[in-house]
């Protein structure tokens, strides 16, 4: 049986990758950070099918032990401090996990499992202020500690590939969402609040920049793309995106309209949610991924929004019953 390892397996994309690898018949392993509270909610439905190990991307020893014991066919690094706004508050930690953590994975693989196919989950935030649409040749201009950390991880992955040490690929993914998205991220914050407002559980929603434009995809589509990268004949860097861009205002209006609400009656602005340096527009050109690996997203933007609303409406209904 082939083996797959996933860091960040308890996160949104990690959970979809875990499902996918199990479906493909892989013995699926995950590295899990120790926490005093349960943090496996996204993988509870497949918990007994997984092999989970406590470890941390800040701890080279635990990574070496894990990789050395499993010797996986594929390792996907989804682990990171992934909140862009928060990265301005904890830049050193963000850099340690998002940059040095990648080096720890790459070095452990080169020593203990050099035949493993490695994919680093990178981000469209690398492009920063470079104008859309963006592809693999677009210049990087990171605008946050998060993006700076990810760009170090990106080039480290390229270096291990070009030096002949590893099969090492980069997934440059635009924003990906689902009902499993963390509630502090703007899309989920909107769908969670709108459904609660609809059922009388909440009065207001406070947001920052409504003009930022993003290319939003379903996280399961991104997981599918990452699997194709990991199993491709050769390692490379790949952009994942729909090529379709919407503003936060567009997302907000669509969600509230679907619930027969006027968003302007409920939404307030607070500058504390603004980033010190904003990224105006991101839109991924995934032509290379589509033509060479045959990737095609299953979800449209509106289908993604519908699923997120349905998920959060069920949560709000349960909350109202309990209240």
C-alpha positions as CSV (number, residue, x, y, z in Angstrom):
1,X,0.0,0.0,0.0
2,X,1.3,3.5,-0.9
3,X,1.7,6.0,1.9
4,X,0.9,9.7,2.1
5,X,1.9,12.1,4.8
6,X,0.1,15.5,5.4
7,X,1.2,18.3,7.7
8,X,-1.7,20.5,8.7
9,X,-4.0,17.6,8.3
10,X,-6.5,19.1,10.8
11,X,-6.8,22.2,8.6
12,X,-9.3,22.8,5.9
13,X,-7.2,21.7,2.9
14,X,-5.5,19.0,4.9
15,X,-8.8,17.4,5.7
16,X,-9.8,17.3,2.0
17,X,-6.4,15.8,1.1
18,X,-6.8,13.2,3.8
19,X,-10.2,12.2,2.3
20,X,-8.7,12.1,-1.2
21,X,-5.7,9.9,-0.3
22,X,-7.9,7.5,1.6
23,X,-10.2,7.3,-1.5
24,X,-7.2,6.6,-3.7
25,X,-6.1,3.7,-1.4
26,X,-3.2,5.4,0.4
27,X,-2.2,4.6,4.0
28,X,-2.7,8.2,5.2
29,X,-0.6,9.8,7.9
30,X,-0.9,13.2,9.6
31,X,1.3,15.3,11.8
32,X,-0.8,16.9,14.6
33,X,0.2,19.7,17.0
34,X,-0.5,19.0,20.6
35,X,-3.3,21.1,22.0
36,X,-5.2,21.2,25.3
37,X,-8.5,21.3,23.3
38,X,-9.7,19.0,20.6
39,X,-8.7,20.3,17.2
40,X,-9.6,17.3,14.9
41,X,-13.2,18.4,14.1
42,X,-12.5,18.5,10.3
43,X,-11.3,14.9,10.3
44,X,-13.4,13.3,13.0
45,X,-15.5,11.4,10.3
46,X,-12.3,9.7,9.1
47,X,-10.4,9.7,12.3
48,X,-10.2,5.9,12.7
49,X,-8.8,5.5,9.1
50,X,-5.9,7.8,9.7
51,X,-2.5,7.4,11.3
52,X,-1.9,10.5,13.4
53,X,1.4,11.5,15.1
54,X,2.1,14.3,17.5
55,X,4.7,16.7,16.1
56,X,5.4,20.2,15.1
57,X,6.9,22.1,12.1
58,X,9.0,24.0,14.7
59,X,10.6,20.7,15.9
60,X,13.0,19.2,13.4
61,X,13.4,16.0,15.6
62,X,9.7,15.2,15.4
63,X,9.6,15.7,11.7
64,X,12.7,13.4,11.2
65,X,11.2,10.7,13.4
66,X,7.9,10.8,11.6
67,X,9.3,10.8,8.0
68,X,11.9,8.2,9.0
69,X,9.3,5.9,10.4
70,X,6.8,6.2,7.6
71,X,9.0,6.8,4.5
72,X,6.0,8.1,2.5
73,X,5.5,8.0,-1.2
74,X,4.0,11.5,-1.0
75,X,4.3,14.3,1.6
76,X,2.1,17.4,1.4
77,X,3.1,20.4,3.5
78,X,-0.1,22.2,4.4
79,X,1.1,23.4,7.8
80,X,1.5,27.1,8.4
81,X,0.4,30.1,10.5
82,X,-2.1,30.8,7.7
83,X,-3.9,34.0,8.7
84,X,-2.4,37.0,6.8
85,X,-3.7,39.7,9.1
86,X,-2.4,37.9,12.2
87,X,1.0,37.4,10.6
88,X,1.6,41.2,11.2
89,X,1.2,40.6,14.9
90,X,3.3,37.4,15.2
91,X,5.8,37.7,12.3
92,X,8.6,35.7,13.9
93,X,6.4,32.7,14.6
94,X,4.9,33.0,11.1
95,X,8.3,33.0,9.5
96,X,9.5,30.0,11.6
97,X,6.6,27.8,10.6
98,X,6.1,29.1,7.1
99,X,9.7,29.3,6.0
100,X,12.0,27.3,8.3
101,X,9.4,24.7,8.8
102,X,9.6,23.9,5.0
103,X,13.4,23.6,5.3
104,X,12.9,21.1,8.1
105,X,10.6,19.0,6.0
106,X,12.9,19.2,2.9
107,X,16.0,18.3,4.9
108,X,14.3,15.5,6.7
109,X,13.2,14.0,3.4
110,X,16.6,14.3,1.8
111,X,18.1,12.4,4.7
112,X,15.5,9.8,5.5
113,X,13.2,9.4,2.5
114,X,14.7,11.0,-0.7
115,X,12.3,9.1,-3.0
116,X,9.3,10.9,-1.6
117,X,7.3,13.3,-3.8
118,X,7.0,16.6,-1.9
119,X,4.4,19.3,-2.5
120,X,4.7,22.7,-0.7
121,X,1.3,24.4,-0.4
122,X,2.2,28.0,-1.3
123,X,-0.1,30.9,-1.9
124,X,-1.3,33.6,-4.3
125,X,-0.2,36.1,-1.6
126,X,3.3,35.7,-3.1
127,X,2.2,38.0,-5.9
128,X,1.1,40.8,-3.6
129,X,0.8,44.0,-5.6
130,X,1.6,42.4,-8.9
131,X,-1.4,43.1,-11.2
132,X,-3.8,40.2,-12.1
133,X,-4.1,37.8,-13.8
134,X,-1.1,36.1,-12.3
135,X,0.6,32.9,-13.5
136,X,3.9,31.0,-12.9
137,X,5.9,33.8,-14.5
138,X,4.4,36.7,-12.6
139,X,6.9,38.6,-10.4
140,X,6.5,38.1,-6.6
141,X,5.9,41.1,-4.4
142,X,4.9,39.9,-0.9
143,X,2.9,42.3,1.2
144,X,2.8,40.6,4.6
145,X,5.0,38.5,6.9
146,X,2.8,35.5,5.9
147,X,3.7,36.1,2.2
148,X,7.4,36.7,3.0
149,X,7.5,33.4,4.9
150,X,5.7,31.5,2.1
151,X,8.1,33.0,-0.5
152,X,11.1,31.6,1.4
153,X,9.4,28.2,1.5
154,X,8.7,28.5,-2.2
155,X,12.3,29.1,-3.2
156,X,13.6,26.5,-0.7
157,X,11.4,24.0,-2.5
158,X,12.7,25.1,-5.9
159,X,16.3,24.8,-4.6
160,X,15.9,21.3,-3.4
161,X,14.3,20.4,-6.8
162,X,16.9,22.1,-9.0
163,X,19.8,20.7,-6.9
164,X,18.5,17.2,-7.7
165,X,17.9,16.3,-4.1
166,X,14.1,15.7,-4.2
167,X,10.9,15.6,-6.3
168,X,9.8,19.0,-4.9
169,X,6.8,20.9,-6.3
170,X,5.0,24.1,-5.4
171,X,1.2,24.7,-5.4
172,X,0.5,28.4,-5.8
173,X,-3.1,28.4,-4.8
174,X,-5.5,31.3,-4.9
175,X,-8.0,31.6,-2.0
176,X,-9.8,28.4,-1.2
177,X,-12.9,28.1,0.9
178,X,-15.6,25.7,2.1
179,X,-17.8,25.0,5.1
180,X,-14.6,23.9,6.8
181,X,-13.0,27.3,6.5
182,X,-11.9,28.8,9.8
183,X,-14.5,31.3,11.1
184,X,-11.9,34.1,11.3
185,X,-11.4,34.2,7.5
186,X,-13.6,36.7,5.8
187,X,-15.7,34.4,3.6
188,X,-16.7,32.2,6.5
189,X,-17.1,35.1,8.7
190,X,-19.7,36.5,6.3
191,X,-21.6,33.2,5.8
192,X,-21.6,32.5,9.5
193,X,-22.8,36.0,10.4
194,X,-25.4,36.2,7.7
195,X,-27.1,32.9,8.7
196,X,-27.1,33.9,12.3
197,X,-28.6,37.3,11.5
198,X,-31.3,35.6,9.4
199,X,-32.3,33.5,12.5
200,X,-32.1,36.5,14.9
201,X,-29.0,35.3,16.7
202,X,-26.8,38.2,15.7
203,X,-27.3,41.9,14.9
204,X,-24.2,43.2,13.2
205,X,-21.2,42.0,11.2
206,X,-18.0,44.1,11.4
207,X,-15.5,43.9,8.5
208,X,-12.5,45.7,7.1
209,X,-11.6,46.2,3.4
210,X,-14.6,45.4,1.1
211,X,-12.8,46.3,-2.1
212,X,-10.1,43.6,-2.1
213,X,-10.6,41.2,-5.0
214,X,-9.9,37.5,-4.8
215,X,-10.1,34.3,-6.9
216,X,-12.1,32.1,-4.6
217,X,-12.1,28.3,-5.2
218,X,-13.5,25.3,-3.3
219,X,-10.8,23.7,-1.1
220,X,-11.7,20.2,-2.4
221,X,-10.8,21.4,-6.0
222,X,-7.5,22.7,-4.7
223,X,-6.8,19.4,-2.9
224,X,-7.5,17.6,-6.2
225,X,-5.0,19.8,-8.0
226,X,-2.3,19.1,-5.3
227,X,-2.8,15.4,-5.8
228,X,-2.2,15.8,-9.5
229,X,1.1,17.7,-8.8
230,X,2.3,15.0,-6.4
231,X,1.7,12.2,-8.9
232,X,2.9,14.1,-12.0
233,X,5.8,12.7,-14.0
234,X,8.0,15.6,-13.0
235,X,8.0,18.2,-10.2
236,X,7.2,21.8,-11.1
237,X,5.5,24.9,-9.9
238,X,1.8,25.2,-10.6
239,X,-0.8,27.9,-10.2
240,X,-4.3,26.8,-9.0
241,X,-7.1,29.2,-9.7
242,X,-10.5,29.7,-11.4
243,X,-9.4,32.8,-13.3
244,X,-12.5,34.5,-12.0
245,X,-12.3,37.4,-9.6
246,X,-14.8,38.9,-7.1
247,X,-14.5,41.6,-4.4
248,X,-15.3,41.0,-0.8
249,X,-18.3,43.4,-1.4
250,X,-19.5,41.0,-4.2
251,X,-19.3,38.0,-1.9
252,X,-21.0,39.9,0.9
253,X,-23.9,41.0,-1.3
254,X,-24.4,37.6,-2.9
255,X,-24.6,35.9,0.5
256,X,-27.1,38.4,2.0
257,X,-29.2,38.4,-1.2
258,X,-29.5,34.7,-1.1
259,X,-30.9,35.0,2.5
260,X,-33.2,37.9,1.4
261,X,-31.3,40.4,3.5
262,X,-29.9,43.8,2.7
263,X,-26.2,43.7,3.8
264,X,-26.0,47.5,4.3
265,X,-28.5,47.2,7.2
266,X,-26.1,45.0,9.2
267,X,-22.5,45.5,8.1
268,X,-20.2,48.0,9.9
269,X,-16.6,49.0,9.1
270,X,-13.7,48.8,11.6
271,X,-10.2,49.8,10.6
272,X,-8.6,47.2,13.0
273,X,-9.4,44.6,10.3
274,X,-7.3,46.4,7.7
275,X,-3.9,45.1,6.9
276,X,-0.9,47.5,7.3
277,X,-0.2,46.8,3.6
278,X,-3.2,45.6,1.5
279,X,-3.2,43.2,-1.5
280,X,-5.7,44.7,-4.0
281,X,-6.4,41.9,-6.4
282,X,-5.4,38.3,-7.0
283,X,-6.6,36.1,-9.9
284,X,-4.8,32.8,-10.8
285,X,-4.2,31.8,-14.4
286,X,-4.1,28.0,-14.2
287,X,-3.6,27.4,-17.9
288,X,-0.4,25.3,-17.3
289,X,-2.2,23.1,-14.7
290,X,-5.2,22.6,-16.9
291,X,-3.3,21.8,-20.1
292,X,-0.5,19.6,-18.7
293,X,-2.2,17.8,-15.8
294,X,-5.8,18.0,-16.9
295,X,-7.1,19.8,-13.8
296,X,-10.6,21.3,-13.9
297,X,-12.5,22.7,-10.9
298,X,-15.8,21.0,-10.0
299,X,-17.3,24.0,-8.2
300,X,-18.4,27.3,-9.6
301,X,-18.2,30.4,-7.4
302,X,-21.9,30.4,-6.8
303,X,-22.0,26.7,-5.9
304,X,-19.2,27.4,-3.4
305,X,-21.2,30.2,-1.8
306,X,-24.4,28.0,-1.8
307,X,-22.6,25.2,0.0
308,X,-21.1,27.6,2.6
309,X,-24.5,29.2,3.3
310,X,-26.2,25.7,3.7
311,X,-23.5,24.5,6.0
312,X,-23.7,27.6,8.3
313,X,-27.5,27.7,8.2
314,X,-27.6,24.3,9.7
315,X,-25.1,25.4,12.4
316,X,-27.2,28.5,13.1
317,X,-30.4,26.4,13.4
318,X,-28.8,24.0,15.9
319,X,-27.5,27.1,17.8
320,X,-31.1,28.5,17.9
321,X,-32.6,25.3,19.1
322,X,-30.0,25.0,21.9
323,X,-30.6,28.7,22.9
